[in-house]
Amino acid sequence: ERTQIGIVGAGPAGLMLSHLLDRAGIDSVVIDLRSRTEIEHTHRAGILEQGSVDLLVDTGVSERVHRDGYRHDGIELAFGGGGHRIDFRGLAGASTQLYPQTDVFIDLADARARDGGDVRFEVTDVSVDDLTTDGPVLRFTDAAGVAREVRTDFLVGADGSRSLCRHRVPDSECTQYFREYPFAWFGILTEAPPSAPELIYNHSPHGFALISQRTETLQRMYFQCDPAENVDDWSDDRIWDQLQTRLGANGYALKEGPITSKTVLPFRSFVQEPMHFGRMALAGDAAHTVPPTGAKGLNLALSDVRVLAEELERAVRAGDAAPLATYSERAVARVWKAQHFSYWMTTMLHTLPDATPFDTRRQEGELASVTGSTAGSTYLAEAYTGWPGAR
Ligand code: DHB
């Protein structure tokens, strides 16, 4: 078999790339180890930057994002006994859209099916080879058990944070940047009405909590926990007690309901540079991971592939790998801005297990500086909504 671009990973990054390439008249094969149903049921973040919404709508992937999503014009930062609103519209002239990653995935998978895209789920034995030749090869066993070999012009690793493609880049050819955090998030879904009109990022002496939403009847909430925490140790009562205590410290009361999902989410910052090797490019979580505070992961992945589609088009037309280096340079600039923003939101809002009284008071000073200053709030609003001026 032969295709122009072989893509490993059928998450939002891989599928959006395949869609954008198709619109440029370039064919691709996308493979994934997981089934479509499995990906559809993996809960991830729920906030889209305005540029991500525009990409989905303007390229014909989703009309649903406006119909089934909710526009948010700001967030609440809660600390020191009260809430402080950050007005995205007023400060940055932009909004975000509450629209879960699972729905983005469904829209993309439907769009690829509608347009005759070649997406193969549930493959096994994936390998990528000949990366430094003119014809890198993608090998796998398809869902029917048939061994396949696909010759390509270029390969893309969009295969998530445990990327198999990334591991094919020799150590001598890249630099990896890491940061670990001494906490995790306990994430829940609850069948309850919204507790507030907008998201609440809640800093408290009992630890951080984030009150997000899904629909009128389903809510998403998170609270800072120990990375070793086991969900089986957490009854609904114990979870509500934690959430109510943390939010209560700032004067909020949450509407409770049955908890239908409980997971512990890891916290890491990671970047591998450059985001290419030979005729292979890396995109999304395969190249970088951000901690979840600020919901940058999916947005970064979409912004990577928007740039990658342009540079791959040049690379295919010229039969040359040089545009992959340009892709990496263009993408990495935004990656580090998002790394800083995610790190900053995380460290500003969470409670360190070994925090001294100085650390705690300094953190409150930082939150007061941001919310009390138009300049500080504007930085937060611009970064959260995706640096609107930069588009
Ligand atoms: C959600 C997740 C985030 O990490 C965030 O910063 C905001 C919202 C969510 O899942 O809704």
Boltz pocket constraint, residues with backbone or C-beta under 6 A from the ligand:
constraints:
  - pocket:
      binder: B
      contacts: [[A, 44], [A, 45], [A, 46], [A, 47], [A, 199], [A, 210], [A, 212], [A, 213], [A, 220], [A, 292], [A, 293], [A, 294], [A, 295]]
      max_distance: 6.0
